[in-house]
Protein backbone atom coordinates (compact mmCIF):
# COMPACT_ATOMS: atom_id res chain seq x y z
CA UNK A 1 0.00 0.00 0.00
CA UNK A 2 2.86 2.37 0.83
CA UNK A 3 4.46 1.68 -2.55
CA UNK A 4 1.29 2.70 -4.40
CA UNK A 5 0.93 5.85 -2.29
CA UNK A 6 4.60 6.68 -2.93
CA UNK A 7 4.14 6.32 -6.71
CA UNK A 8 1.02 8.48 -6.72
CA UNK A 9 2.88 11.06 -4.66
CA UNK A 10 5.82 10.98 -7.10
CA UNK A 11 3.47 11.63 -10.02
CA UNK A 12 1.76 14.46 -8.12
CA UNK A 13 5.14 16.01 -7.24
CA UNK A 14 6.34 15.76 -10.84
CA UNK A 15 3.10 17.31 -12.08
CA UNK A 16 3.33 20.07 -9.46
CA UNK A 17 6.81 20.97 -10.68
CA UNK A 18 5.63 21.01 -14.29
CA UNK A 19 2.59 23.13 -13.40
CA UNK A 20 4.64 25.65 -11.41
CA UNK A 21 7.16 26.07 -14.23
CA UNK A 22 4.49 26.34 -16.92
CA UNK A 23 2.58 28.89 -14.85
CA UNK A 24 5.74 30.89 -14.14
CA UNK A 25 6.54 31.05 -17.85
CA UNK A 26 3.05 31.59 -19.29
CA UNK A 27 1.00 33.08 -16.45
CA UNK A 28 -1.92 30.92 -17.57
CA UNK A 29 -3.53 28.48 -15.14
CA UNK A 30 -5.45 26.82 -17.99
CA UNK A 31 -2.38 26.25 -20.16
CA UNK A 32 -0.35 25.09 -17.17
CA UNK A 33 -2.99 22.48 -16.34
CA UNK A 34 -3.08 21.33 -19.94
CA UNK A 35 0.72 21.13 -20.13
CA UNK A 36 0.77 19.03 -16.95
CA UNK A 37 -1.47 16.50 -18.70
CA UNK A 38 0.10 16.58 -22.17
CA UNK A 39 3.79 16.42 -21.21
CA UNK A 40 3.59 13.18 -19.17
CA UNK A 41 1.42 11.49 -21.81
CA UNK A 42 3.99 12.22 -24.50
CA UNK A 43 6.79 10.95 -22.25
CA UNK A 44 4.83 7.78 -21.44
CA UNK A 45 4.23 7.14 -25.15
CA UNK A 46 7.88 7.67 -26.13
CA UNK A 47 9.62 6.01 -23.19
CA UNK A 48 8.93 2.35 -24.16
CA UNK A 49 10.62 2.91 -27.55
CA UNK A 50 13.56 4.58 -25.83
CA UNK A 51 13.87 1.75 -23.30
CA UNK A 52 13.64 -0.95 -25.97
CA UNK A 53 16.42 0.65 -28.02
CA UNK A 54 18.68 0.92 -24.98
CA UNK A 55 17.85 -2.63 -23.83
CA UNK A 56 19.27 -3.90 -27.14
CA UNK A 57 22.43 -1.87 -26.55
CA UNK A 58 22.78 -3.22 -23.00
CA UNK A 59 22.44 -6.81 -24.24
CA UNK A 60 25.10 -6.15 -26.88
CA UNK A 61 27.59 -4.80 -24.31
CA UNK A 62 30.18 -7.51 -23.70
CA UNK A 63 32.15 -6.19 -20.71
CA UNK A 64 31.19 -4.75 -17.35
CA UNK A 65 32.69 -1.40 -18.40
CA UNK A 66 30.67 -1.38 -21.61
CA UNK A 67 27.46 -2.16 -19.68
CA UNK A 68 28.23 0.63 -17.20
CA UNK A 69 28.84 3.13 -20.01
CA UNK A 70 25.68 2.00 -21.78
CA UNK A 71 23.58 2.59 -18.66
CA UNK A 72 25.22 6.01 -18.14
CA UNK A 73 24.51 7.07 -21.73
CA UNK A 74 20.98 5.69 -21.45
CA UNK A 75 20.31 7.99 -18.47
CA UNK A 76 21.75 10.97 -20.34
CA UNK A 77 19.61 10.08 -23.33
CA UNK A 78 16.52 9.77 -21.14
CA UNK A 79 17.23 13.21 -19.69
CA UNK A 80 17.54 14.57 -23.22
CA UNK A 81 14.22 12.96 -24.17
CA UNK A 82 12.43 14.57 -21.22
CA UNK A 83 14.05 17.94 -21.90
CA UNK A 84 13.08 17.71 -25.56
CA UNK A 85 9.46 17.00 -24.68
CA UNK A 86 9.42 19.89 -22.18
CA UNK A 87 10.88 22.17 -24.86
CA UNK A 88 8.34 21.06 -27.48
CA UNK A 89 5.31 21.48 -25.20
CA UNK A 90 6.37 24.97 -24.10
CA UNK A 91 7.37 26.00 -27.64
CA UNK A 92 4.00 24.93 -29.04
CA UNK A 93 2.20 26.78 -26.24
CA UNK A 94 4.13 30.04 -26.41
CA UNK A 95 5.69 30.09 -29.88
CA UNK A 96 8.94 31.08 -28.20
CA UNK A 97 12.12 29.03 -28.47
CA UNK A 98 13.47 30.95 -25.46
CA UNK A 99 10.53 29.86 -23.30
CA UNK A 100 10.90 26.30 -24.58
CA UNK A 101 14.58 26.41 -23.68
CA UNK A 102 13.83 27.66 -20.18
CA UNK A 103 11.38 24.81 -19.65
CA UNK A 104 13.83 22.27 -21.09
CA UNK A 105 16.53 23.39 -18.66
CA UNK A 106 14.52 24.07 -15.53
CA UNK A 107 12.15 21.11 -15.45
CA UNK A 108 14.82 18.38 -15.31
CA UNK A 109 16.90 20.39 -12.82
CA UNK A 110 13.91 20.90 -10.52
CA UNK A 111 13.03 17.20 -10.75
CA UNK A 112 16.61 16.17 -9.97
CA UNK A 113 16.68 18.46 -6.92
CA UNK A 114 13.17 17.90 -5.54
CA UNK A 115 12.36 14.24 -6.26
CA UNK A 116 15.27 12.79 -4.21
CA UNK A 117 13.99 14.78 -1.21
CA UNK A 118 10.54 13.36 -1.86
CA UNK A 119 11.95 9.82 -2.02
CA UNK A 120 13.90 10.29 1.23
CA UNK A 121 10.72 11.39 2.97
CA UNK A 122 8.86 8.30 1.75
CA UNK A 123 11.79 6.02 2.66
CA UNK A 124 11.69 7.35 6.22
CA UNK A 125 7.91 6.83 6.32
CA UNK A 126 8.37 3.24 5.11
CA UNK A 127 11.02 2.56 7.77
CA UNK A 128 8.74 4.01 10.45
CA UNK A 129 5.81 1.87 9.33
CA UNK A 130 7.87 -1.34 9.27
CA UNK A 131 9.23 -0.73 12.77
CA UNK A 132 5.77 -0.54 14.37
CA UNK A 133 3.80 -3.74 15.03
CA UNK A 134 0.38 -3.97 13.46
CA UNK A 135 -2.44 -3.85 16.01
CA UNK A 136 -5.13 -6.47 15.62
C-alpha positions in Angstrom: 0.0 0.0 0.0 2.9 2.4 0.8 4.5 1.7 -2.5 1.3 2.7 -4.4 0.9 5.8 -2.3 4.6 6.7 -2.9 4.1 6.3 -6.7 1.0 8.5 -6.7 2.9 11.1 -4.7 5.8 11.0 -7.1 3.5 11.6 -10.0 1.8 14.5 -8.1 5.1 16.0 -7.2 6.3 15.8 -10.8 3.1 17.3 -12.1 3.3 20.1 -9.5 6.8 21.0 -10.7 5.6 21.0 -14.3 2.6 23.1 -13.4 4.6 25.6 -11.4 7.2 26.1 -14.2 4.5 26.3 -16.9 2.6 28.9 -14.9 5.7 30.9 -14.1 6.5 31.0 -17.8 3.1 31.6 -19.3 1.0 33.1 -16.4 -1.9 30.9 -17.6 -3.5 28.5 -15.1 -5.4 26.8 -18.0 -2.4 26.3 -20.2 -0.4 25.1 -17.2 -3.0 22.5 -16.3 -3.1 21.3 -19.9 0.7 21.1 -20.1 0.8 19.0 -17.0 -1.5 16.5 -18.7 0.1 16.6 -22.2 3.8 16.4 -21.2 3.6 13.2 -19.2 1.4 11.5 -21.8 4.0 12.2 -24.5 6.8 11.0 -22.3 4.8 7.8 -21.4 4.2 7.1 -25.1 7.9 7.7 -26.1 9.6 6.0 -23.2 8.9 2.4 -24.2 10.6 2.9 -27.5 13.6 4.6 -25.8 13.9 1.8 -23.3 13.6 -1.0 -26.0 16.4 0.6 -28.0 18.7 0.9 -25.0 17.9 -2.6 -23.8 19.3 -3.9 -27.1 22.4 -1.9 -26.6 22.8 -3.2 -23.0 22.4 -6.8 -24.2 25.1 -6.2 -26.9 27.6 -4.8 -24.3 30.2 -7.5 -23.7 32.1 -6.2 -20.7 31.2 -4.7 -17.3 32.7 -1.4 -18.4 30.7 -1.4 -21.6 27.5 -2.2 -19.7 28.2 0.6 -17.2 28.8 3.1 -20.0 25.7 2.0 -21.8 23.6 2.6 -18.7 25.2 6.0 -18.1 24.5 7.1 -21.7 21.0 5.7 -21.5 20.3 8.0 -18.5 21.8 11.0 -20.3 19.6 10.1 -23.3 16.5 9.8 -21.1 17.2 13.2 -19.7 17.5 14.6 -23.2 14.2 13.0 -24.2 12.4 14.6 -21.2 14.1 17.9 -21.9 13.1 17.7 -25.6 9.5 17.0 -24.7 9.4 19.9 -22.2 10.9 22.2 -24.9 8.3 21.1 -27.5 5.3 21.5 -25.2 6.4 25.0 -24.1 7.4 26.0 -27.6 4.0 24.9 -29.0 2.2 26.8 -26.2 4.1 30.0 -26.4 5.7 30.1 -29.9 8.9 31.1 -28.2 12.1 29.0 -28.5 13.5 31.0 -25.5 10.5 29.9 -23.3 10.9 26.3 -24.6 14.6 26.4 -23.7 13.8 27.7 -20.2 11.4 24.8 -19.7 13.8 22.3 -21.1 16.5 23.4 -18.7 14.5 24.1 -15.5 12.1 21.1 -15.4 14.8 18.4 -15.3 16.9 20.4 -12.8 13.9 20.9 -10.5 13.0 17.2 -10.8 16.6 16.2 -10.0 16.7 18.5 -6.9 13.2 17.9 -5.5 12.4 14.2 -6.3 15.3 12.8 -4.2 14.0 14.8 -1.2 10.5 13.4 -1.9 12.0 9.8 -2.0 13.9 10.3 1.2 10.7 11.4 3.0 8.9 8.3 1.7 11.8 6.0 2.7 11.7 7.4 6.2 7.9 6.8 6.3 8.4 3.2 5.1 11.0 2.6 7.8 8.7 4.0 10.5 5.8 1.9 9.3 7.9 -1.3 9.3 9.2 -0.7 12.8 5.8 -0.5 14.4 3.8 -3.7 15.0 0.4 -4.0 13.5 -2.4 -3.9 16.0 -5.1 -6.5 15.6 
